[in-house]
Amino acid sequence: MNDSWVAIDFETANSHRGSPCAVGMVSVESGRISKSFTTLIQPPAKYSWFAPFNVGLHGISESSVEDAPTWEESFQEILAFVGGRPLVAHNAAFDLGVLREACIASNIPWPDITYACSLVVARQTWVLPSYSLPYVAQAAGSTTPRHHEAGADARAAAEIMLDALRIHEAATLHDLLAGRKIRMGRLSAGSWSGCQSTDSNTRASIPDANPDADPNGLFYGLTVCFTGTLLSMSRKEAHAHLAEVGGQPAAGVTRKTDVLVIGTQDPSRLRPGDDQSSKSRKAEELLAKGHHIEMISEADFLERLACSEIASGG
């Protein structure tokens, strides 16, 4: 196998994609992880504040990056490590969105990059209750410990893609994507396109959602239900954002549900002895019967929503 690519993961200081505060990368050569690179980053000045929600996820604060390189300096290190090879990321729409928006904020032209998404590949490789990074990494046999630590998450994404290559008996990243009818994403000066399935049967109709939403959005055509309390916005606001990007909010979990977003559970609203909501139980029951339902956290919902809003020009 003569294949070479780089897995990458960004952490951000706040909800804006142009606020990278850390990056992790691992290099894959001929089917093996060969070397790695991580650094904290001072976010571009325009988006340099640290939101409590983000700090709570990754533990990086404003004081953590006081002596870190700027985005301009980090960007040059990233390009040098990548060396023109394809990138791989889990939910690549997020990570490549970070790169694009940080460059815009710093008046830096976009580089020429091709990339693949291990989330897109995972959906065609495993049947899981959720395709967020910890679930897929476990399915791929990854023993990488932390989630929301850039170096660990980049390594987990690499291990996911390597296991998918093994399962599908593909010699190279290009062969894997071609065999699964997945289009490589591409970024170049002034333009970009996402990594996505080219199978015409992968998207459903959206009769009650925004008819002008970008079909490349991560919630486009999906029926999405919420359970628990969202910390970032009200349920009504979540429904509005979801519909705007082409998703269909749903009141309950049914066979038509594609995604269940799990917020913070109020123990007083659960049945005695239960540690999950009735919606979560219903989703697991349907999954066990062969119905495809993904369960994601509020953090994953916000990441995908932000990527979809960027795709739609929001």
C-alpha positions as CSV (number, residue, x, y, z in Angstrom):
1,M,0.0,0.0,0.0
2,N,1.5,3.3,-1.1
3,D,-0.9,5.8,0.4
4,S,-0.1,9.0,2.3
5,W,-2.6,11.5,4.0
6,V,-3.0,13.6,7.1
7,A,-5.7,13.4,9.7
8,I,-6.6,16.8,11.3
9,D,-8.7,18.1,14.1
10,F,-9.4,21.7,15.3
11,E,-10.8,23.0,18.6
12,T,-12.4,26.4,18.6
13,A,-12.6,29.2,21.3
14,N,-16.2,29.9,20.6
15,S,-19.1,29.1,18.3
16,H,-17.6,30.9,15.3
17,R,-15.6,28.6,13.1
18,G,-13.0,31.3,12.6
19,S,-11.7,30.9,16.2
20,P,-9.2,28.0,16.2
21,C,-7.5,27.6,19.6
22,A,-5.8,24.2,18.9
23,V,-4.9,21.9,16.1
24,G,-3.8,18.2,16.1
25,M,-2.5,16.3,13.1
26,V,-1.2,12.8,12.4
27,S,0.5,11.6,9.3
28,V,-0.4,8.3,7.7
29,E,2.1,6.6,5.5
30,S,1.5,3.2,3.8
31,G,-1.3,2.3,6.2
32,R,0.5,3.3,9.4
33,I,0.5,6.4,11.6
34,S,4.0,7.8,11.3
35,K,4.2,11.1,13.1
36,S,2.1,13.8,14.8
37,F,1.9,17.5,15.4
38,T,-0.2,19.5,17.9
39,T,-0.2,23.2,19.0
40,L,-2.3,25.6,20.8
41,I,-3.3,28.7,18.7
42,Q,-4.1,32.3,19.4
43,P,-7.4,32.7,17.5
44,P,-7.6,35.5,15.0
45,A,-8.3,38.8,16.8
46,K,-11.8,39.1,15.3
47,Y,-12.9,35.9,17.0
48,S,-10.6,35.7,20.0
49,W,-13.0,35.4,22.9
50,F,-13.4,32.1,24.8
51,A,-17.0,31.0,25.4
52,P,-17.7,29.0,28.6
53,F,-19.4,26.3,26.6
54,N,-16.3,25.7,24.5
55,V,-13.9,25.9,27.4
56,G,-16.0,23.4,29.2
57,L,-15.6,21.0,26.2
58,H,-11.8,21.2,25.7
59,G,-10.4,22.9,28.7
60,I,-8.5,25.6,26.7
61,S,-8.9,29.1,28.0
62,E,-7.6,32.6,27.0
63,S,-4.7,32.2,29.4
64,S,-3.8,28.8,27.9
65,V,-2.9,30.4,24.5
66,E,-1.1,33.6,25.8
67,D,2.2,32.3,24.5
68,A,0.9,30.2,21.6
69,P,1.6,31.0,17.9
70,T,-0.9,33.2,16.0
71,W,-3.2,31.7,13.4
72,E,-0.9,33.1,10.7
73,E,2.1,31.3,12.2
74,S,0.2,28.1,12.9
75,F,-1.3,28.1,9.4
76,Q,2.2,27.9,7.9
77,E,3.1,25.0,10.2
78,I,-0.1,23.2,9.2
79,L,0.7,23.6,5.5
80,A,4.3,22.4,6.0
81,F,3.2,19.3,7.9
82,V,0.4,18.5,5.4
83,G,2.9,18.9,2.5
84,G,0.2,18.9,-0.2
85,R,-1.4,15.5,0.9
86,P,-5.1,15.0,1.3
87,L,-6.6,15.7,4.7
88,V,-9.0,13.4,6.7
89,A,-11.2,14.7,9.5
90,H,-14.3,13.4,11.4
91,N,-17.1,15.8,10.3
92,A,-14.7,17.4,7.9
93,A,-17.2,20.1,7.2
94,F,-16.4,21.5,10.6
95,D,-12.6,21.3,10.5
96,L,-12.3,22.6,6.9
97,G,-14.8,25.3,7.9
98,V,-12.5,26.4,10.7
99,L,-9.6,26.6,8.3
100,R,-11.6,28.6,5.8
101,E,-13.0,31.1,8.3
102,A,-9.8,31.6,10.2
103,C,-8.1,32.4,6.9
104,I,-10.8,34.9,6.0
105,A,-10.5,36.6,9.4
106,S,-6.7,36.9,8.8
107,N,-6.9,37.9,5.2
108,I,-5.0,34.8,4.1
109,P,-6.0,33.1,0.7
110,W,-7.4,29.6,1.0
111,P,-4.9,26.9,0.2
112,D,-5.4,24.1,-2.4
113,I,-6.5,21.1,-0.4
114,T,-8.4,17.9,-1.0
115,Y,-10.0,16.1,1.9
116,A,-12.1,13.2,3.0
117,C,-14.6,12.9,5.9
118,S,-14.4,9.8,8.2
119,L,-18.0,10.6,9.3
120,V,-19.3,10.1,5.8
121,V,-17.2,6.9,5.4
122,A,-18.4,5.6,8.8
123,R,-22.0,5.8,7.8
124,Q,-21.3,3.3,5.1
125,T,-19.1,1.1,7.2
126,W,-20.8,0.5,10.6
127,V,-24.3,0.5,12.0
128,L,-24.2,2.6,15.2
129,P,-26.5,4.5,17.5
130,S,-24.4,7.6,16.9
131,Y,-21.7,8.5,14.4
132,S,-20.0,11.0,16.7
133,L,-16.3,10.5,17.1
134,P,-16.3,8.4,20.4
135,Y,-18.8,5.9,19.0
136,V,-17.1,5.4,15.7
137,A,-13.6,5.3,17.3
138,Q,-14.8,2.5,19.6
139,A,-16.3,0.6,16.6
140,A,-13.0,1.0,14.8
141,G,-11.0,-0.5,17.7
142,S,-9.4,2.8,18.6
143,T,-8.0,3.1,22.1
144,T,-7.3,6.8,21.9
145,P,-8.6,8.2,25.2
146,R,-9.9,11.8,25.0
147,H,-12.6,13.5,23.0
148,H,-12.2,17.2,22.3
149,E,-8.4,17.1,22.6
150,A,-7.1,18.0,19.1
151,G,-4.2,15.5,19.0
152,A,-6.2,12.6,20.3
153,D,-9.2,13.3,18.0
154,A,-6.9,13.6,14.9
155,R,-5.4,10.2,15.8
156,A,-8.9,8.7,16.3
157,A,-10.0,10.0,12.9
158,A,-6.9,8.4,11.3
159,E,-7.6,5.1,13.1
160,I,-11.2,5.2,11.9
161,M,-10.2,5.7,8.3
162,L,-7.5,3.0,8.5
163,D,-10.0,0.5,9.8
164,A,-12.5,1.4,7.1
165,L,-9.8,0.8,4.5
166,R,-9.2,-2.6,6.0
167,I,-13.0,-3.5,6.2
168,H,-13.6,-2.5,2.6
169,E,-10.3,-4.0,1.4
170,A,-9.3,-0.7,-0.2
171,A,-5.6,-0.1,-1.0
172,T,-5.7,3.7,-0.9
173,L,-7.9,6.5,0.4
174,H,-8.9,7.3,-3.2
175,D,-9.9,3.6,-3.8
176,L,-12.0,3.6,-0.6
177,L,-14.0,6.7,-1.5
178,A,-14.5,5.6,-5.1
179,G,-15.7,2.2,-4.0
180,R,-18.3,3.8,-1.6
181,K,-19.4,6.5,-4.2
182,I,-18.0,9.3,-2.0
183,R,-16.7,12.5,-3.6
184,M,-13.5,13.9,-2.2
185,G,-13.9,17.5,-0.8
186,R,-11.9,20.2,-2.3
187,L,-10.7,23.6,-1.2
188,S,-9.0,26.2,-3.4
189,A,-8.6,29.9,-3.7
190,G,-12.1,31.3,-3.6
191,S,-14.1,28.0,-3.9
192,W,-14.8,24.8,-2.0
193,S,-17.0,21.7,-2.2
194,G,-17.8,19.2,0.5
195,C,-16.9,15.5,0.9
196,Q,-20.2,13.7,0.4
197,S,-21.9,10.6,-1.0
198,T,-22.8,10.8,-4.6
199,D,-25.5,8.2,-4.2
200,S,-28.8,9.8,-5.2
201,N,-30.7,7.7,-2.7
202,T,-28.9,9.1,0.4
203,R,-31.1,12.2,0.8
204,A,-34.8,12.3,1.7
205,S,-37.4,14.9,0.7
206,I,-38.0,17.9,3.0
207,P,-41.7,18.8,2.6
208,D,-41.9,21.1,5.7
209,A,-38.3,22.5,5.7
210,N,-36.7,25.4,3.9
211,P,-37.0,24.6,0.2
212,D,-34.0,26.9,-0.6
213,A,-31.6,25.2,1.9
214,D,-28.2,24.0,0.6
215,P,-28.5,20.2,-0.1
216,N,-24.9,19.9,1.1
217,G,-25.9,20.8,4.6
218,L,-25.5,18.1,7.2
219,F,-29.1,18.2,8.3
220,Y,-30.7,18.6,4.8
221,G,-33.5,16.1,4.3
222,L,-33.2,14.6,7.8
223,T,-35.9,14.2,10.4
224,V,-34.6,15.3,13.8
225,C,-36.0,14.9,17.3
226,F,-34.8,16.5,20.5
227,T,-34.8,15.1,24.1
228,G,-33.7,16.8,27.3
229,T,-32.8,20.5,27.8
230,L,-30.4,22.3,25.4
231,L,-28.0,24.6,27.2
232,S,-27.2,26.8,24.2
233,M,-30.7,27.7,22.9
234,S,-34.4,26.9,23.5
235,R,-36.1,24.0,21.8
236,K,-38.1,26.5,19.7
237,E,-34.8,28.1,18.5
238,A,-33.3,24.8,17.7
239,H,-36.3,23.8,15.6
240,A,-36.1,27.1,13.7
241,H,-32.4,26.8,13.0
242,L,-32.9,23.2,11.9
243,A,-35.7,24.0,9.5
244,E,-33.7,26.8,8.0
245,V,-30.9,24.5,6.9
246,G,-33.3,21.9,5.5
247,G,-33.9,19.6,8.4
248,Q,-37.4,18.6,9.6
249,P,-38.0,18.9,13.4
250,A,-40.1,16.2,14.9
251,A,-42.0,16.0,18.2
252,G,-41.4,12.3,18.8
253,V,-39.2,9.4,17.8
254,T,-40.7,7.3,15.0
255,R,-39.4,5.0,12.2
256,K,-39.0,8.2,10.2
257,T,-36.6,9.7,12.7
258,D,-33.0,10.1,11.4
259,V,-31.3,11.9,14.3
260,L,-32.1,12.2,18.0
261,V,-30.3,15.1,19.7
262,I,-29.8,14.3,23.4
263,G,-29.6,17.4,25.7
264,T,-29.2,17.5,29.5
265,Q,-31.7,15.2,31.2
266,D,-33.7,16.4,34.2
267,P,-33.8,13.5,36.6
268,S,-37.2,14.7,38.0
269,R,-38.8,14.1,34.5
270,L,-37.5,10.5,34.2
271,R,-39.3,7.5,35.4
272,P,-38.1,6.1,38.8
273,G,-34.9,4.1,38.2
274,D,-34.4,5.4,34.7
275,D,-31.3,7.1,33.5
276,Q,-32.6,8.0,30.0
277,S,-35.7,9.5,28.4
278,S,-38.5,7.6,26.7
279,K,-37.3,9.1,23.4
280,S,-33.8,7.6,24.0
281,R,-35.3,4.2,24.8
282,K,-37.5,4.3,21.8
283,A,-34.5,5.2,19.5
284,E,-32.5,2.3,20.9
285,E,-35.4,-0.1,20.4
286,L,-35.9,1.0,16.8
287,L,-32.1,0.7,16.2
288,A,-32.1,-2.8,17.6
289,K,-34.9,-3.7,15.0
290,G,-32.8,-2.4,12.1
291,H,-34.1,1.1,11.8
292,H,-31.2,3.6,11.3
293,I,-31.3,6.4,13.9
294,E,-28.3,8.4,15.0
295,M,-28.1,9.8,18.6
296,I,-25.9,12.8,19.0
297,S,-25.0,15.3,21.8
298,E,-25.8,19.0,21.9
299,A,-22.2,19.7,21.0
300,D,-22.4,17.6,17.9
301,F,-25.7,19.2,16.9
302,L,-24.1,22.7,17.2
303,E,-21.1,21.7,15.2
304,R,-23.2,20.3,12.4
305,L,-25.6,23.2,12.5
306,A,-22.8,25.7,12.2
307,C,-21.4,23.8,9.2
308,S,-24.8,23.7,7.6
309,E,-25.4,27.5,8.2
310,I,-22.0,28.3,6.6
311,A,-22.9,26.1,3.6
312,S,-26.2,28.0,3.3
313,G,-24.5,31.3,3.6
314,G,-25.9,31.9,7.0
